[in-house]
């Protein structure tokens, strides 16, 4: 930059913009101003740039205006930021939702409090009962096999079920006493005794029995290939001068009615199957009372083991037969009644027993 100086006025030639700048005359400050401008002109370019960012007055004014606008924009942004953080009042719907949530919360708290109180009361009652019930000799359930415990002085007493004895009902003769075919052991005056199911008898329920009090019991069925049937009856038969007047044992018996049919017609009973590991025994009572009695046959399987014919009088008679041993289910027992020449030939049986051992 070239500087021209003269007394009374100052003209500066700006090399950058190619125009002159005239400064108002000031005689007192000319020398100082000149020296300042000369000093600035002689400085290195970097220092000039740092000291004065403006190359001329117009550019300085432009930057100043720009800074002013930046400050104004910053101010506006501050105002906008201030608006962004302003809190908005909740709507009516939000307030209503808050009230509902508050109501639900209060209700839940109230219910929880009630439940807690009830649980505490129940716990107090249980603890009270536990503390009030002092331990007794029966608290540890000393009676065995279903016996009933009762306090007796400072001790206890057991009322035992039938079949058990001892201080604590711990022993019973039935432990070593066998009851077969589903029989149940009970004590009779402290002695073991078997109560048998229907269809069985004997000390150990080991005997199959048909007394016909329960129809054919579990031992017999009617043969479907015969001519007639056996009938369960009580009292006297319908024909005059024939048949028994009553059962041998109990109330009922089984008989073959001959008022109908023809001579030689047959009524047959078939028993269940038996296995005899050793020779067995068949016992029964019969009545063959009548002028025209036919015959009564007994079979073990296909083998006939007994036969009786004709009039045997008005009384029950006992028969005992040995049954052969076998290893199969072929030993069924058959009772076969054969009609005589007339209706006065009724044949009856009662109290049939099958033993798995000898008679």
C-alpha positions in Angstrom: 0.0 0.0 0.0 1.4 3.4 -1.0 0.8 6.4 1.3 0.8 10.0 0.2 1.0 12.6 2.8 0.6 16.4 2.6 0.0 19.1 5.1 -3.7 20.0 5.6 -5.2 16.9 4.1 -4.5 13.2 4.0 -5.1 11.0 1.1 -4.6 7.2 1.3 -4.2 5.0 -1.7 -5.6 1.6 -1.1 -3.7 -0.9 -3.3 -6.2 -3.7 -2.8 -9.3 -1.9 -4.0 -7.5 0.6 -6.4 -9.2 3.7 -4.9 -8.2 6.6 -2.6 -9.5 7.3 0.8 -9.5 10.8 2.1 -9.5 11.5 5.8 -10.7 14.8 7.4 -7.9 17.2 8.0 -6.5 17.3 11.5 -3.2 19.3 11.7 -2.5 18.2 15.3 -2.7 14.5 14.6 -1.3 14.3 11.0 2.1 13.3 12.1 1.0 10.6 14.5 -1.5 9.3 12.0 1.1 9.1 9.3 3.5 7.3 11.5 0.8 4.8 12.5 -0.1 4.1 8.9 3.5 3.8 7.9 4.1 1.4 10.7 1.2 -0.7 9.7 2.3 -0.7 6.1 5.7 -2.0 7.0 4.5 -5.0 9.0 4.5 -8.5 7.6 1.3 -9.7 5.9 0.5 -12.2 8.7 0.5 -9.6 11.4 -1.6 -7.3 9.4 -4.2 -10.0 9.0 -4.3 -10.7 12.7 -4.5 -7.1 13.7 -7.2 -6.0 11.3 -9.7 -8.3 9.7 -11.2 -5.6 7.6 -9.6 -4.5 4.4 -11.8 -1.5 4.1 -14.5 0.4 5.9 -17.3 -1.0 3.8 -16.4 -4.6 4.5 -16.1 -3.9 8.1 -19.6 -2.5 8.1 -20.9 -5.5 6.2 -19.3 -7.9 8.8 -20.7 -5.8 11.6 -24.1 -6.1 10.2 -23.6 -9.8 9.8 -22.6 -10.1 13.4 -25.6 -8.1 14.4 -27.9 -10.4 12.5 -26.2 -13.4 14.0 -26.7 -12.0 17.5 -30.4 -11.4 16.6 -30.7 -14.9 15.2 -29.1 -16.3 18.4 -31.6 -14.2 20.4 -34.5 -15.6 18.3 -33.2 -19.2 18.8 -33.0 -18.6 22.5 -36.6 -17.5 22.5 -37.5 -20.6 20.5 -35.7 -22.8 22.9 -37.4 -21.1 25.7 -40.8 -21.9 24.0 -39.8 -25.5 23.6 -39.3 -26.1 27.3 -42.5 -24.4 28.3 -44.7 -26.9 30.2 -48.1 -27.5 28.7 -51.2 -28.0 30.9 -52.6 -31.6 30.8 -55.9 -32.1 28.9 -59.1 -33.2 30.4 -58.7 -36.7 29.2 -55.3 -37.0 30.8 -56.7 -35.7 34.1 -59.6 -38.3 33.9 -57.1 -41.1 33.2 -55.0 -40.0 36.2 -58.1 -40.1 38.4 -59.0 -43.6 37.2 -55.5 -44.9 37.9 -55.5 -43.2 41.3 -58.9 -44.8 42.1 -57.7 -48.3 41.0 -54.5 -47.9 43.0 -56.4 -46.9 46.1 -58.8 -49.9 45.7 -55.9 -52.3 45.3 -54.2 -51.0 48.4 -57.4 -51.3 50.4 -58.0 -54.9 49.2 -54.4 -55.8 49.9 -54.7 -54.4 53.4 -57.9 -56.4 54.1 -56.3 -59.6 52.8 -53.3 -59.1 55.0 -55.5 -58.5 58.1 -57.5 -61.6 57.4 -54.4 -63.7 57.0 -52.9 -62.4 60.2 -56.2 -63.1 62.0 -56.2 -66.7 60.6 -52.6 -67.2 61.6 -53.4 -66.0 65.1 -56.3 -68.4 65.4 -54.2 -71.4 64.2 -51.4 -70.5 66.6 -53.9 -70.1 69.4 -55.4 -73.5 68.7 -51.9 -75.1 68.5 -51.0 -73.5 71.8 -54.3 -74.4 73.5 -54.1 -78.1 72.5 -51.5 -79.6 74.7 -49.9 -82.9 73.6 -51.7 -86.0 74.9 -50.6 -89.7 74.9 -52.8 -90.2 71.8 -51.2 -87.3 69.8 -48.7 -89.7 68.3 -51.3 -92.2 67.2 -49.9 -95.2 69.1 -52.7 -97.6 68.1 -51.9 -99.8 65.1 -54.1 -101.4 62.5 -56.9 -98.9 62.8 -57.3 -99.1 66.6 -58.9 -96.2 68.4 -56.9 -94.4 71.1 -58.3 -92.9 74.3 -56.5 -91.2 77.2 -56.5 -93.2 80.4 -54.9 -91.4 83.3 -51.4 -90.4 82.3 -51.4 -93.1 79.6 -53.6 -94.4 76.8 -55.8 -97.3 75.9 -56.4 -98.8 72.4 -59.7 -100.2 71.3 -58.6 -102.7 68.6 -60.6 -103.7 65.6 -61.7 -107.3 65.4 -58.8 -109.5 64.6 -56.1 -107.5 66.4 -54.9 -107.6 70.0 -52.1 -106.2 72.1 -51.5 -102.9 73.9 -51.2 -101.1 70.6 -53.2 -103.5 68.5 -49.9 -104.7 67.1 -50.6 -108.5 67.1 -53.3 -110.8 65.7 -53.6 -114.5 65.2 -54.9 -113.8 61.8 -51.4 -112.9 60.6 -50.6 -116.6 60.5 -54.1 -117.8 59.9 -55.0 -118.4 56.2 -58.4 -117.8 54.7 -58.8 -119.0 51.1 -61.0 -117.9 48.3 -61.3 -114.3 49.5 -62.3 -115.2 53.0 -61.7 -112.7 55.8 -60.1 -113.5 59.2 -61.8 -112.2 62.3 -61.4 -112.9 66.0 -64.2 -114.8 67.8 -63.4 -114.6 71.5 -59.8 -113.9 70.6 -59.8 -116.9 68.3 -59.3 -116.6 64.6 -62.2 -117.4 62.4 -62.7 -117.1 58.6 -65.7 -115.4 57.2 -66.2 -116.9 53.8 -67.7 -115.4 50.6 -70.8 -116.8 49.1 -70.1 -120.1 47.4 -67.4 -121.2 49.9 -67.3 -122.8 53.3 -64.9 -124.6 55.7 -62.5 -123.5 58.4 -60.3 -121.8 55.9 -63.0 -121.2 53.2 -61.3 -124.0 51.2 -64.6 -125.8 50.3 -66.8 -125.0 47.4 -70.4 -125.1 48.4 -73.8 -124.7 46.7 -76.7 -124.6 49.2 -79.0 -122.9 46.6 -79.9 -120.1 49.0 -78.6 -117.8 46.3 -80.0 -119.5 43.3 -77.1 -121.6 41.8 -74.5 -119.8 43.7 -71.1 -119.7 41.9 -70.8 -123.4 41.4 -73.4 -124.5 38.9 -75.2 -123.5 35.7 -77.9 -125.1 33.6 -76.7 -127.3 30.7 -78.1 -125.8 27.5 -78.1 -129.2 25.7 -80.5 -131.1 28.0 -84.3 -131.7 27.8 -85.4 -129.9 31.0 -84.2 -127.8 33.9 -83.5 -128.0 37.6 -85.6 -125.6 39.7 -84.8 -123.8 42.9 -87.6 -124.4 45.4 -88.6 -124.2 49.1 -91.2 -126.3 51.0 -93.1 -129.2 49.5 -93.2 -129.9 45.8 -96.4 -129.6 43.9 -97.0 -133.3 43.2 -98.7 -135.6 45.8 -96.6 -138.3 47.5 -93.3 -137.1 45.8 -90.3 -135.0 46.6 -89.0 -133.6 50.0 -91.1 -131.5 52.4 -88.3 -129.0 53.1 -84.6 -128.2 52.4 -81.9 -130.2 54.0 -80.1 -127.0 55.1 -81.5 -123.6 55.1 -84.7 -122.8 53.2 -84.1 -123.7 49.5 -83.1 -126.7 47.6 -82.8 -127.8 43.9 -85.2 -130.4 42.3 -86.2 -131.9 38.9 -90.0 -131.6 38.4 -91.4 -134.6 36.5 -95.0 -133.4 36.1 -94.3 -132.7 32.4 -92.0 -134.3 29.8 -91.5 -137.8 28.7 -89.9 -140.9 30.1 -86.1 -140.7 29.9 -86.0 -136.9 29.5 -83.0 -135.4 31.2 -82.2 -132.3 33.3 -78.5 -131.6 33.8 -76.3 -129.3 36.0 -72.8 -128.4 35.0 -70.3 -127.2 37.7 -67.3 -124.9 37.3 -63.9 -126.4 36.5 -61.7 -127.7 39.3 -58.1 -128.7 39.4 -57.2 -131.5 41.9 -53.5 -131.8 42.5 -54.4 -134.7 44.8 -57.6 -136.7 45.1 -60.6 -134.5 46.1 -64.0 -135.1 47.6 -67.6 -134.5 46.5 -70.4 -134.4 49.2 -74.1 -133.8 48.6 -77.5 -134.8 50.0 -80.3 -136.2 47.8 -84.0 -137.0 48.0 -85.6 -139.5 45.6 -89.2 -139.9 46.9 -91.9 -141.1 44.5 -93.4 -144.3 43.0 -92.0 -143.7 39.5 -88.5 -142.3 40.2 -86.1 -142.6 37.3 -82.4 -142.2 38.1 -79.8 -139.7 39.4 -76.3 -139.8 37.8 -73.1 -138.0 38.9 -70.1 -137.5 36.5 -66.6 -136.2 36.9 -65.8 -135.0 33.4 -66.9 -137.9 31.0 -66.6 -140.5 33.8 -69.7 -141.5 35.7 -68.8 -141.9 39.4 -72.2 -142.6 41.0 -75.7 -143.7 40.0 -79.0 -144.2 42.0 -82.4 -145.4 40.7 -85.9 -146.0 42.1 -87.7 -144.8 45.2 -85.4 -144.1 48.1 -88.0 -142.8 50.6 -88.9 -139.3 52.0 -85.6 -138.4 53.6 -82.4 -136.6 52.7 -79.4 -138.9 52.3 -75.7 -138.1 52.3 -73.3 -139.2 49.5 -69.5 -138.9 49.6 -67.5 -139.5 46.5 -63.7 -139.5 45.8 -62.7 -137.3 42.9 -59.6 -138.2 40.9 -56.6 -136.0 40.8 -55.9 -134.2 37.5 -53.7 -131.4 36.1 -56.2 -129.7 33.8 -59.5 -127.9 33.9 -61.5 -131.0 32.7 -62.9 -132.0 36.1 -66.3 -130.5 35.9 -69.0 -132.1 38.0 -72.3 -133.1 36.4 -75.6 -133.9 38.1 -78.0 -135.6 35.7 -81.7 -136.4 36.7 -83.6 -138.9 34.5 -87.4 -138.8 34.4 -89.3 -142.1 35.2 -92.6 -143.3 33.8 -94.9 -140.8 35.5 -95.1 -137.4 37.4 -94.4 -139.1 40.8 -90.7 -139.1 40.2 -89.3 -135.8 41.5 -85.6 -135.8 42.4 -83.9 -133.2 44.7 -80.4 -132.3 45.8 -79.1 -129.9 48.5 -75.9 -128.7 50.1 -73.4 -129.8 47.4 -69.7 -129.5 48.5 -66.4 -129.9 46.6 -63.3 -130.4 48.6 -59.8 -130.2 47.1 -58.6 -132.8 49.5 -59.8 -136.3 50.4 -63.1 -136.8 52.2 
